[in-house]
Amino acid sequence: MTSIERHKEVEFKYDANSVKLSDFMSLMKKIQTEHPNKDSLKYKEASSADIYYQNSQNEIVRLRNSKTPVLTIKRKTTEENNNHRIEVNLPVDFYQFGETKFEEELEAFCHLLSAKIEEVRSLVKKMWLAHNNMQDFKTILDAFLSKLEYYENFKIYKNCEIFWIEDVNFVYYKVLGKNMECLDNFIEIEYDEEKALDMQAEDCLEILQEWEKKLKPLGITKESRLTYSLYDKYKQPFKIMSK
């Protein structure tokens, strides 16, 4: 396994437009109540504004703007589905991950972006200093990415309900458009990225398959898995924006 291959996202995604949030919440609480290891159980709500930048090769950089902003690069490992992708998350807040983790993510991020480490390190510092001013914050990122021929493609908002059970998280989230209208609902189950670092993707997928069976009361089975990403669903034609 190469150093880049360690940075993996392993998940199943499902269309949840016909699944009520209340039903998902009830099922998750039931599963957590019945689970013997209470120390492995967590829950939180989260929301973010996600801006997708695209180049002419359909490669993306995503800015997740939330309380702890993160720059993310995802790359498919196969065109058949999105169950296993390369994913690198670079926090704008240097202290979010700690120095060692930050440097690992920085190196992988620069490798995928074909960018110089010191230039990206400088970018992150500038963004963090401007993070309380969204206009300056985004202008700094736009200018940097445009030099690498990445341009803003679309923006969505996400409201998430997240349950952790052992090394798996279950998420129900709403995707909202620019006027905060609901576009779609999705459910995901994902293997913990930190725990997955030194595991084979196939082993993570086997574990997810067992947890997937718990979603059957919601009408979700392995046949329900989606093969596309949010980028695949919402992307716009590539357009070079003025610098």
Accessible surface in RSA format (square Angstrom, percent):
REM  Atomic radii and reference values for relative SASA: ProtOr
REM  Chains: A
REM  Algorithm: Lee & Richards
REM  Probe-radius: 1.40
REM  Slices: 20
REM RES _ NUM      All-atoms   Total-Side   Main-Chain    Non-polar    All polar
REM                ABS   REL    ABS   REL    ABS   REL    ABS   REL    ABS   REL
RES MET A   1   105.82  54.8  25.92  17.2  79.90 190.2  31.38  26.7  74.44  98.6
RES THR A   2    80.43  57.2  72.54  73.5   7.89  18.8  76.81 103.2   3.63   5.5
RES SER A   3    81.13  68.6  71.53  95.5   9.60  22.1  46.65  99.3  34.49  48.3
RES ILE A   4    28.93  16.5  28.93  21.6   0.00   0.0  28.93  20.8   0.00   0.0
RES GLU A   5    81.55  46.8  80.77  61.1   0.78   1.9  26.34  51.0  55.21  45.1
RES ARG A   6    66.12  27.8  66.12  33.7   0.00   0.0  23.52  32.1  42.59  25.8
RES HIS A   7    12.47   6.8  10.66   7.4   1.81   4.6   3.13   3.2   9.33  10.9
RES LYS A   8     8.38   4.1   4.49   2.8   3.89   9.3   4.49   4.0   3.89   4.1
RES GLU A   9     5.92   3.4   5.75   4.3   0.17   0.4   0.17   0.3   5.75   4.7
RES VAL A  10     0.83   0.5   0.14   0.1   0.70   1.7   0.14   0.1   0.70   1.9
RES GLU A  11     3.86   2.2   3.60   2.7   0.27   0.6   1.23   2.4   2.64   2.2
RES PHE A  12     1.64   0.8   1.55   1.0   0.09   0.2   1.64   1.0   0.00   0.0
RES LYS A  13    10.18   5.0   8.78   5.4   1.40   3.3   4.62   4.2   5.56   5.9
RES TYR A  14     0.35   0.2   0.35   0.2   0.00   0.0   0.35   0.3   0.00   0.0
RES ASP A  15    67.21  47.1  54.38  54.1  12.83  30.3  19.67  46.3  47.54  47.4
RES ALA A  16     0.00   0.0   0.00   0.0   0.00   0.0   0.00   0.0   0.00   0.0
RES ASN A  17    78.67  54.3  49.88  48.2  28.80  69.3  29.19  70.3  49.48  47.8
RES SER A  18   112.01  94.6  73.47  98.0  38.54  88.8  56.37 120.0  55.64  77.9
RES VAL A  19    14.52   9.6   7.36   6.7   7.16  17.3  11.28   9.8   3.25   8.8
RES LYS A  20   144.83  70.7 137.42  84.3   7.41  17.6  85.89  77.3  58.94  62.8
RES LEU A  21    53.48  29.8  48.52  34.7   4.96  12.5  48.52  34.1   4.96  13.4
RES SER A  22    68.92  58.2  60.69  81.0   8.23  19.0  52.26 111.3  16.66  23.3
RES ASP A  23    69.71  48.8  65.49  65.2   4.23  10.0  11.92  28.1  57.79  57.6
RES PHE A  24     0.00   0.0   0.00   0.0   0.00   0.0   0.00   0.0   0.00   0.0
RES MET A  25    33.04  17.1  33.04  21.9   0.00   0.0  33.04  28.1   0.00   0.0
RES SER A  26    72.64  61.4  62.23  83.0  10.41  24.0  36.40  77.5  36.24  50.8
RES LEU A  27    20.67  11.5  16.77  12.0   3.90   9.8  20.30  14.3   0.37   1.0
RES MET A  28     0.00   0.0   0.00   0.0   0.00   0.0   0.00   0.0   0.00   0.0
RES LYS A  29   113.96  55.6 112.06  68.8   1.90   4.5  65.30  58.8  48.66  51.8
RES LYS A  30   117.28  57.2 110.20  67.6   7.08  16.9  84.11  75.7  33.17  35.3
RES ILE A  31    15.41   8.8  13.06   9.7   2.35   5.7  14.13  10.2   1.28   3.5
RES GLN A  32    25.08  14.0  24.66  18.0   0.41   1.0   6.01  12.8  19.07  14.5
RES THR A  33   101.47  72.2  84.57  85.7  16.90  40.3  66.87  89.8  34.60  52.3
RES GLU A  34   113.86  65.4  83.01  62.8  30.84  73.4  46.13  89.2  67.72  55.3
RES HIS A  35    16.41   9.0  12.69   8.8   3.72   9.5  12.92  13.3   3.48   4.1
RES PRO A  36   123.23  89.8  89.68  81.7  33.55 122.0 100.87  83.3  22.36 138.9
RES ASN A  37    71.72  49.5  65.85  63.6   5.87  14.1  22.69  54.6  49.03  47.4
RES LYS A  38   110.36  53.8  97.19  59.6  13.17  31.4  91.66  82.5  18.70  19.9
RES ASP A  39   142.18  99.6 108.96 108.5  33.21  78.5  35.06  82.5 107.12 106.8
RES SER A  40    22.17  18.7   8.42  11.2  13.76  31.7  19.46  41.4   2.72   3.8
RES LEU A  41    34.84  19.4  17.42  12.5  17.42  43.8  17.56  12.3  17.28  46.5
RES LYS A  42   124.38  60.7 115.14  70.6   9.25  22.0  75.50  68.0  48.89  52.1
RES TYR A  43    90.11  42.1  62.22  35.4  27.88  72.6  59.05  44.4  31.05  38.3
RES LYS A  44   105.98  51.7 101.72  62.4   4.25  10.1  50.71  45.6  55.27  58.9
RES GLU A  45   122.86  70.5  99.38  75.2  23.48  55.9  24.11  46.6  98.75  80.6
RES ALA A  46    36.94  34.0  24.60  38.0  12.34  28.1  34.32  48.3   2.62   6.9
RES SER A  47    72.46  61.2  55.92  74.6  16.54  38.1  20.77  44.2  51.69  72.4
RES SER A  48    15.85  13.4   7.02   9.4   8.83  20.3  10.36  22.1   5.49   7.7
RES ALA A  49    14.66  13.5  13.09  20.2   1.57   3.6  13.09  18.4   1.57   4.2
RES ASP A  50     0.00   0.0   0.00   0.0   0.00   0.0   0.00   0.0   0.00   0.0
RES ILE A  51     0.19   0.1   0.19   0.1   0.00   0.0   0.19   0.1   0.00   0.0
RES TYR A  52     8.46   3.9   8.46   4.8   0.00   0.0   3.77   2.8   4.69   5.8
RES TYR A  53     1.88   0.9   1.88   1.1   0.00   0.0   1.88   1.4   0.00   0.0
RES GLN A  54     5.48   3.1   5.48   4.0   0.00   0.0   0.18   0.4   5.30   4.0
RES ASN A  55    15.84  10.9  15.37  14.9   0.47   1.1   3.54   8.5  12.29  11.9
RES SER A  56    75.59  63.9  48.04  64.1  27.55  63.5  27.86  59.3  47.73  66.9
RES GLN A  57   131.04  73.3 109.12  79.8  21.92  52.2  37.73  80.3  93.31  70.8
RES ASN A  58    80.95  55.8  65.43  63.2  15.53  37.4  15.11  36.4  65.84  63.6
RES GLU A  59    62.36  35.8  59.60  45.1   2.76   6.6  11.93  23.1  50.43  41.2
RES ILE A  60    12.56   7.1  12.34   9.2   0.21   0.5  12.34   8.9   0.21   0.6
RES VAL A  61     0.20   0.1   0.20   0.2   0.00   0.0   0.20   0.2   0.00   0.0
RES ARG A  62    19.03   8.0  19.03   9.7   0.00   0.0   2.06   2.8  16.97  10.3
RES LEU A  63     0.00   0.0   0.00   0.0   0.00   0.0   0.00   0.0   0.00   0.0
RES ARG A  64    58.99  24.8  58.99  30.1   0.00   0.0  21.42  29.3  37.56  22.8
RES ASN A  65    38.05  26.2  31.45  30.4   6.61  15.9   0.66   1.6  37.39  36.1
RES SER A  66    39.58  33.4  16.93  22.6  22.65  52.2  23.17  49.3  16.41  23.0
RES LYS A  67   202.33  98.7 172.55 105.9  29.79  70.9 124.02 111.6  78.31  83.4
RES THR A  68    59.03  42.0  57.64  58.4   1.40   3.3  37.63  50.5  21.40  32.4
RES PRO A  69     4.70   3.4   4.70   4.3   0.00   0.0   4.70   3.9   0.00   0.0
RES VAL A  70    18.17  12.0  18.17  16.4   0.00   0.0  18.17  15.8   0.00   0.0
RES LEU A  71     0.50   0.3   0.50   0.4   0.00   0.0   0.50   0.3   0.00   0.0
RES THR A  72     0.60   0.4   0.22   0.2   0.38   0.9   0.14   0.2   0.46   0.7
RES ILE A  73     0.00   0.0   0.00   0.0   0.00   0.0   0.00   0.0   0.00   0.0
RES LYS A  74    31.65  15.4  24.61  15.1   7.04  16.8   8.22   7.4  23.44  25.0
RES ARG A  75    38.39  16.1  35.48  18.1   2.91   6.9  33.81  46.2   4.58   2.8
RES LYS A  76    78.78  38.4  49.56  30.4  29.22  69.6  31.64  28.5  47.14  50.2
RES THR A  77    63.50  45.2  24.99  25.3  38.52  91.8  30.59  41.1  32.92  49.8
RES THR A  78    49.49  35.2  39.44  40.0  10.05  23.9  39.22  52.7  10.27  15.5
RES GLU A  79   146.23  84.0 122.00  92.3  24.23  57.7  67.11 129.8  79.12  64.6
RES GLU A  80   138.73  79.7 119.46  90.4  19.27  45.9  45.54  88.1  93.20  76.1
RES ASN A  81    36.18  25.0  35.52  34.3   0.66   1.6   3.82   9.2  32.36  31.3
RES ASN A  82     5.62   3.9   4.10   4.0   1.52   3.7   4.69  11.3   0.93   0.9
RES ASN A  83    21.47  14.8  21.35  20.6   0.12   0.3   2.66   6.4  18.82  18.2
RES HIS A  84    43.20  23.6  43.12  30.0   0.08   0.2  30.92  31.9  12.28  14.3
RES ARG A  85    15.11   6.3  15.11   7.7   0.00   0.0   1.45   2.0  13.66   8.3
RES ILE A  86    15.51   8.8  15.51  11.6   0.00   0.0  15.51  11.2   0.00   0.0
RES GLU A  87    13.81   7.9   7.67   5.8   6.14  14.6   0.05   0.1  13.76  11.2
RES VAL A  88     0.00   0.0   0.00   0.0   0.00   0.0   0.00   0.0   0.00   0.0
RES ASN A  89    23.55  16.2  23.29  22.5   0.26   0.6   8.41  20.2  15.14  14.6
RES LEU A  90     0.02   0.0   0.00   0.0   0.02   0.1   0.00   0.0   0.02   0.1
RES PRO A  91     0.00   0.0   0.00   0.0   0.00   0.0   0.00   0.0   0.00   0.0
RES VAL A  92     0.43   0.3   0.01   0.0   0.43   1.0   0.01   0.0   0.43   1.2
RES ASP A  93    25.40  17.8  25.40  25.3   0.00   0.0   0.34   0.8  25.05  25.0
RES PHE A  94    68.25  34.1  67.58  41.9   0.68   1.8  67.58  41.0   0.68   1.9
RES TYR A  95   176.50  82.4 155.04  88.2  21.46  55.8 109.88  82.6  66.62  82.1
RES GLN A  96    67.03  37.5  33.65  24.6  33.38  79.5  21.57  45.9  45.46  34.5
RES PHE A  97    66.32  33.2  39.47  24.4  26.85  69.9  45.76  27.7  20.56  58.8
RES GLY A  98    31.05  38.3   0.00   N/A  31.05  38.3  30.61  84.0   0.44   1.0
RES GLU A  99   117.80  67.6 109.45  82.8   8.35  19.9  25.65  49.6  92.14  75.2
RES THR A 100   102.15  72.7  95.35  96.7   6.79  16.2  63.93  85.9  38.22  57.8
RES LYS A 101    38.21  18.6  35.23  21.6   2.98   7.1  30.06  27.1   8.15   8.7
RES PHE A 102     2.25   1.1   2.25   1.4   0.00   0.0   2.25   1.4   0.00   0.0
RES GLU A 103    58.18  33.4  54.83  41.5   3.35   8.0  35.47  68.6  22.71  18.5
RES GLU A 104    72.58  41.7  66.40  50.2   6.19  14.7  29.54  57.1  43.05  35.1
RES GLU A 105     6.04   3.5   6.04   4.6   0.00   0.0   0.51   1.0   5.53   4.5
RES LEU A 106     0.71   0.4   0.71   0.5   0.00   0.0   0.71   0.5   0.00   0.0
RES GLU A 107   111.71  64.1 109.97  83.2   1.74   4.1  27.85  53.9  83.86  68.5
RES ALA A 108     5.19   4.8   3.05   4.7   2.15   4.9   4.91   6.9   0.28   0.8
RES PHE A 109     1.44   0.7   1.44   0.9   0.00   0.0   1.44   0.9   0.00   0.0
RES CYS A 110     5.16   3.9   3.66   4.1   1.50   3.5   3.93  10.0   1.23   1.3
RES HIS A 111   120.76  66.0  99.91  69.4  20.85  53.3  62.77  64.7  57.99  67.5
RES LEU A 112    35.14  19.6  18.48  13.2  16.67  41.9  20.84  14.6  14.31  38.5
RES LEU A 113     8.70   4.8   0.10   0.1   8.60  21.6   1.19   0.8   7.51  20.2
RES SER A 114    99.75  84.3  67.29  89.8  32.45  74.8  46.94 100.0  52.80  74.0
RES ALA A 115    17.44  16.0   0.45   0.7  16.99  38.6   6.24   8.8  11.20  29.7
RES LYS A 116   144.84  70.7 138.62  85.1   6.22  14.8  90.22  81.2  54.62  58.2
RES ILE A 117    68.98  39.3  64.33  47.9   4.64  11.2  64.33  46.3   4.64  12.6
RES GLU A 118   113.63  65.2 108.20  81.9   5.43  12.9  65.97 127.6  47.66  38.9
RES GLU A 119    88.45  50.8  81.22  61.4   7.23  17.2  34.22  66.2  54.22  44.3
RES VAL A 120     0.00   0.0   0.00   0.0   0.00   0.0   0.00   0.0   0.00   0.0
RES ARG A 121    50.52  21.2  50.49  25.7   0.04   0.1  18.11  24.8  32.41  19.6
RES SER A 122    45.04  38.1  40.48  54.0   4.56  10.5  28.22  60.1  16.82  23.6
RES LEU A 123     6.34   3.5   3.45   2.5   2.89   7.3   5.89   4.1   0.45   1.2
RES VAL A 124     3.39   2.2   3.39   3.1   0.00   0.0   3.39   2.9   0.00   0.0
RES LYS A 125   126.74  61.8 122.72  75.3   4.02   9.6  78.62  70.8  48.12  51.3
RES LYS A 126   114.72  56.0 111.78  68.6   2.94   7.0  59.17  53.3  55.55  59.2
RES MET A 127     0.00   0.0   0.00   0.0   0.00   0.0   0.00   0.0   0.00   0.0
RES TRP A 128    81.66  32.8  80.71  39.1   0.95   2.2  59.04  31.5  22.62  36.7
RES LEU A 129   155.10  86.4 121.22  86.7  33.88  85.2 124.79  87.6  30.31  81.6
RES ALA A 130    17.09  15.7  10.47  16.2   6.62  15.0  17.09  24.1   0.00   0.0
RES HIS A 131    64.34  35.2  43.30  30.1  21.04  53.8  29.23  30.1  35.11  40.9
RES ASN A 132   136.87  94.4  99.84  96.5  37.03  89.2  37.20  89.5  99.67  96.3
RES ASN A 133    73.05  50.4  68.06  65.8   4.98  12.0  22.11  53.2  50.94  49.2
RES MET A 134    72.30  37.4  64.90  43.0   7.40  17.6  62.99  53.6   9.31  12.3
RES GLN A 135   143.49  80.2 132.39  96.8  11.11  26.4  42.82  91.2 100.67  76.4
RES ASP A 136    69.34  48.6  67.90  67.6   1.44   3.4  11.92  28.0  57.42  57.3
RES PHE A 137     1.61   0.8   1.61   1.0   0.00   0.0   1.61   1.0   0.00   0.0
RES LYS A 138    44.98  21.9  44.98  27.6   0.00   0.0  31.38  28.2  13.60  14.5
RES THR A 139    79.75  56.7  77.32  78.4   2.43   5.8  61.29  82.3  18.45  27.9
RES ILE A 140    45.81  26.1  39.21  29.2   6.59  15.9  43.81  31.5   2.00   5.4
RES LEU A 141     0.35   0.2   0.35   0.3   0.00   0.0   0.35   0.2   0.00   0.0
RES ASP A 142    46.92  32.9  43.61  43.4   3.31   7.8  26.07  61.4  20.85  20.8
RES ALA A 143    52.90  48.6  44.39  68.5   8.50  19.3  51.94  73.1   0.95   2.5
RES PHE A 144    28.44  14.2  25.37  15.7   3.07   8.0  27.85  16.9   0.59   1.7
RES LEU A 145     2.16   1.2   2.16   1.5   0.00   0.0   2.16   1.5   0.00   0.0
RES SER A 146    11.29   9.5  11.29  15.1   0.00   0.0   6.99  14.9   4.30   6.0
RES LYS A 147   163.39  79.7 136.21  83.6  27.19  64.7  81.90  73.7  81.49  86.8
RES LEU A 148    54.77  30.5  38.29  27.4  16.48  41.4  42.79  30.1  11.99  32.3
RES GLU A 149   110.70  63.6 110.60  83.7   0.10   0.2  24.17  46.7  86.54  70.7
RES TYR A 150    10.13   4.7   8.80   5.0   1.34   3.5   5.13   3.9   5.00   6.2
RES TYR A 151    13.48   6.3   9.39   5.3   4.09  10.6   7.82   5.9   5.66   7.0
RES GLU A 152    59.32  34.1  45.73  34.6  13.60  32.4  15.07  29.2  44.25  36.1
RES ASN A 153    20.39  14.1   3.59   3.5  16.80  40.5   2.47   5.9  17.92  17.3
RES PHE A 154    20.70  10.4  12.68   7.9   8.02  20.9  20.70  12.5   0.00   0.0
RES LYS A 155    75.90  37.0  60.90  37.4  15.00  35.7  25.68  23.1  50.22  53.5
RES ILE A 156     4.59   2.6   4.59   3.4   0.00   0.0   4.59   3.3   0.00   0.0
RES TYR A 157    50.93  23.8  50.93  29.0   0.00   0.0  25.69  19.3  25.24  31.1
RES LYS A 158    18.28   8.9  18.01  11.1   0.27   0.6   0.64   0.6  17.64  18.8
RES ASN A 159    64.45  44.4  61.19  59.1   3.26   7.8  21.25  51.1  43.20  41.8
RES CYS A 160    17.23  13.0  14.65  16.3   2.59   6.1   0.00   0.0  17.23  18.6
RES GLU A 161    30.62  17.6  30.62  23.2   0.00   0.0   3.86   7.5  26.76  21.8
RES ILE A 162    21.91  12.5  21.91  16.3   0.00   0.0  21.91  15.8   0.00   0.0
RES PHE A 163     2.73   1.4   2.73   1.7   0.00   0.0   2.73   1.7   0.00   0.0
RES TRP A 164    46.10  18.5  46.10  22.3   0.00   0.0  37.50  20.0   8.60  14.0
RES ILE A 165     0.00   0.0   0.00   0.0   0.00   0.0   0.00   0.0   0.00   0.0
RES GLU A 166    85.51  49.1  68.08  51.5  17.43  41.5  18.80  36.4  66.71  54.5
RES ASP A 167    43.37  30.4  41.12  40.9   2.25   5.3   5.44  12.8  37.93  37.8
RES VAL A 168     0.92   0.6   0.71   0.6   0.21   0.5   0.91   0.8   0.00   0.0
RES ASN A 169    19.25  13.3  19.06  18.4   0.20   0.5   0.58   1.4  18.67  18.0
RES PHE A 170     0.00   0.0   0.00   0.0   0.00   0.0   0.00   0.0   0.00   0.0
RES VAL A 171    15.48  10.2  15.48  14.0   0.00   0.0  15.48  13.5   0.00   0.0
RES TYR A 172     4.24   2.0   3.92   2.2   0.32   0.8   1.36   1.0   2.87   3.5
RES TYR A 173     1.54   0.7   1.44   0.8   0.10   0.3   1.54   1.2   0.00   0.0
RES LYS A 174    68.16  33.3  68.16  41.8   0.00   0.0  43.67  39.3  24.49  26.1
RES VAL A 175     0.00   0.0   0.00   0.0   0.00   0.0   0.00   0.0   0.00   0.0
RES LEU A 176    14.26   7.9  14.26  10.2   0.00   0.0  14.26  10.0   0.00   0.0
RES GLY A 177     3.64   4.5   0.00   N/A   3.64   4.5   3.64  10.0   0.00   0.0
RES LYS A 178   169.90  82.9 147.55  90.5  22.36  53.2  90.60  81.6  79.30  84.5
RES ASN A 179   116.23  80.1  89.35  86.3  26.88  64.7  28.00  67.4  88.23  85.3
RES MET A 180   106.70  55.3  88.90  58.8  17.80  42.4  83.21  70.7  23.50  31.1
RES GLU A 181    77.89  44.7  69.39  52.5   8.50  20.2  57.93 112.1  19.95  16.3
RES CYS A 182    70.43  53.3  39.56  44.1  30.86  72.5  29.44  74.6  40.99  44.2
RES LEU A 183    70.12  39.0  45.79  32.8  24.32  61.1  49.20  34.5  20.92  56.3
RES ASP A 184    18.90  13.2  18.02  17.9   0.88   2.1   0.96   2.3  17.94  17.9
RES ASN A 185    19.14  13.2  19.14  18.5   0.00   0.0   0.00   0.0  19.14  18.5
RES PHE A 186     1.73   0.9   1.73   1.1   0.00   0.0   1.73   1.1   0.00   0.0
RES ILE A 187     0.00   0.0   0.00   0.0   0.00   0.0   0.00   0.0   0.00   0.0
RES GLU A 188    17.88  10.3  17.88  13.5   0.00   0.0   0.05   0.1  17.83  14.6
RES ILE A 189     0.00   0.0   0.00   0.0   0.00   0.0   0.00   0.0   0.00   0.0
RES GLU A 190    22.59  13.0  22.59  17.1   0.00   0.0   1.48   2.9  21.11  17.2
RES TYR A 191     9.55   4.5   8.77   5.0   0.78   2.0   0.54   0.4   9.01  11.1
RES ASP A 192    37.42  26.2  36.14  36.0   1.27   3.0   3.56   8.4  33.85  33.8
RES GLU A 193    54.74  31.4  49.04  37.1   5.70  13.6  23.76  46.0  30.98  25.3
RES GLU A 194    95.04  54.6  83.76  63.4  11.27  26.8  52.80 102.1  42.23  34.5
RES LYS A 195   114.21  55.7 101.49  62.3  12.72  30.3  73.32  66.0  40.88  43.5
RES ALA A 196     0.72   0.7   0.72   1.1   0.00   0.0   0.72   1.0   0.00   0.0
RES LEU A 197    20.85  11.6  20.85  14.9   0.00   0.0  20.85  14.6   0.00   0.0
RES ASP A 198   114.03  79.9  84.00  83.6  30.03  71.0  35.85  84.4  78.18  78.0
RES MET A 199    48.64  25.2  44.42  29.4   4.22  10.1  39.98  34.0   8.66  11.5
RES GLN A 200    95.00  53.1  93.70  68.5   1.31   3.1  33.58  71.5  61.42  46.6
RES ALA A 201     6.08   5.6   3.97   6.1   2.11   4.8   3.97   5.6   2.11   5.6
RES GLU A 202   110.80  63.6 108.71  82.2   2.09   5.0  59.89 115.8  50.92  41.6
RES ASP A 203    67.63  47.4  65.84  65.5   1.79   4.2  14.15  33.3  53.49  53.3
RES CYS A 204     0.00   0.0   0.00   0.0   0.00   0.0   0.00   0.0   0.00   0.0
RES LEU A 205    34.84  19.4  34.84  24.9   0.00   0.0  34.84  24.5   0.00   0.0
RES GLU A 206   108.49  62.3 105.20  79.6   3.28   7.8  30.54  59.1  77.95  63.6
RES ILE A 207    62.87  35.8  60.34  45.0   2.53   6.1  62.82  45.2   0.05   0.1
RES LEU A 208     0.00   0.0   0.00   0.0   0.00   0.0   0.00   0.0   0.00   0.0
RES GLN A 209    71.51  40.0  70.25  51.3   1.26   3.0  11.85  25.2  59.65  45.2
RES GLU A 210   102.19  58.7  96.55  73.0   5.64  13.4  45.82  88.6  56.37  46.0
RES TRP A 211    28.54  11.5  27.82  13.5   0.72   1.7  20.02  10.7   8.52  13.8
RES GLU A 212     7.40   4.2   7.20   5.4   0.20   0.5   1.91   3.7   5.49   4.5
RES LYS A 213   134.62  65.7 118.70  72.8  15.93  37.9  88.20  79.4  46.43  49.5
RES LYS A 214   101.20  49.4  94.36  57.9   6.84  16.3  42.68  38.4  58.52  62.3
RES LEU A 215     0.00   0.0   0.00   0.0   0.00   0.0   0.00   0.0   0.00   0.0
RES LYS A 216   144.25  70.4 137.19  84.2   7.05  16.8  79.60  71.6  64.65  68.9
RES PRO A 217   102.52  74.7  59.24  54.0  43.29 157.3  72.35  59.7  30.17 187.5
RES LEU A 218    26.80  14.9   7.75   5.5  19.05  47.9  13.77   9.7  13.03  35.1
RES GLY A 219    59.91  73.9   0.00   N/A  59.91  73.9  35.21  96.6  24.71  55.3
RES ILE A 220     5.96   3.4   5.17   3.8   0.79   1.9   5.17   3.7   0.79   2.1
RES THR A 221    49.76  35.4  45.48  46.1   4.28  10.2  42.62  57.2   7.14  10.8
RES LYS A 222   130.55  63.7 119.30  73.2  11.25  26.8  62.05  55.8  68.50  73.0
RES GLU A 223   135.17  77.6  99.56  75.3  35.61  84.8  73.36 141.9  61.81  50.5
RES SER A 224    37.62  31.8  22.28  29.7  15.34  35.3  22.02  46.9  15.61  21.9
RES ARG A 225    62.65  26.3  46.89  23.9  15.77  37.5  13.07  17.9  49.58  30.0
RES LEU A 226    28.79  16.0  24.11  17.2   4.68  11.8  25.43  17.9   3.36   9.0
RES THR A 227    80.51  57.3  73.70  74.7   6.81  16.2  44.92  60.3  35.59  53.8
RES TYR A 228    65.78  30.7  64.94  36.9   0.84   2.2  56.00  42.1   9.78  12.1
RES SER A 229     5.27   4.4   5.27   7.0   0.00   0.0   2.50   5.3   2.77   3.9
RES LEU A 230    10.91   6.1   9.08   6.5   1.83   4.6   9.08   6.4   1.83   4.9
RES TYR A 231    15.21   7.1  14.48   8.2   0.73   1.9  14.48  10.9   0.73   0.9
RES ASP A 232    40.43  28.3  23.35  23.2  17.08  40.4  12.92  30.4  27.51  27.4
RES LYS A 233    89.71  43.8  57.15  35.1  32.56  77.5  21.23  19.1  68.48  72.9
RES TYR A 234    28.60  13.4  23.68  13.5   4.92  12.8  27.58  20.7   1.01   1.2
RES LYS A 235    81.59  39.8  63.76  39.1  17.83  42.4  38.17  34.4  43.42  46.2
RES GLN A 236    96.15  53.8  92.59  67.7   3.56   8.5  27.13  57.8  69.01  52.3
RES PRO A 237   116.82  85.1  98.60  89.9  18.23  66.2 110.91  91.6   5.92  36.8
RES PHE A 238    71.87  36.0  43.83  27.1  28.05  73.0  43.83  26.6  28.05  80.3
RES LYS A 239   142.00  69.3 134.59  82.6   7.41  17.6  84.06  75.7  57.94  61.7
RES ILE A 240   114.35  65.1  93.09  69.4  21.25  51.2  93.09  67.0  21.25  57.7
RES MET A 241    88.56  45.9  84.96  56.2   3.60   8.6  82.92  70.5   5.64   7.5
RES SER A 242   114.62  96.9  79.26 105.8  35.36  81.5  54.45 115.9  60.17  84.3
RES LYS A 243   179.83  87.7 105.73  64.9  74.10 176.4  96.29  86.7  83.54  89.0
END  Absolute sums over single chains surface
CHAIN  1 A    12785.6      10705.0       2080.7       6702.5       6083.1
END  Absolute sums over all chains
TOTAL         12785.6      10705.0       2080.7       6702.5       6083.1
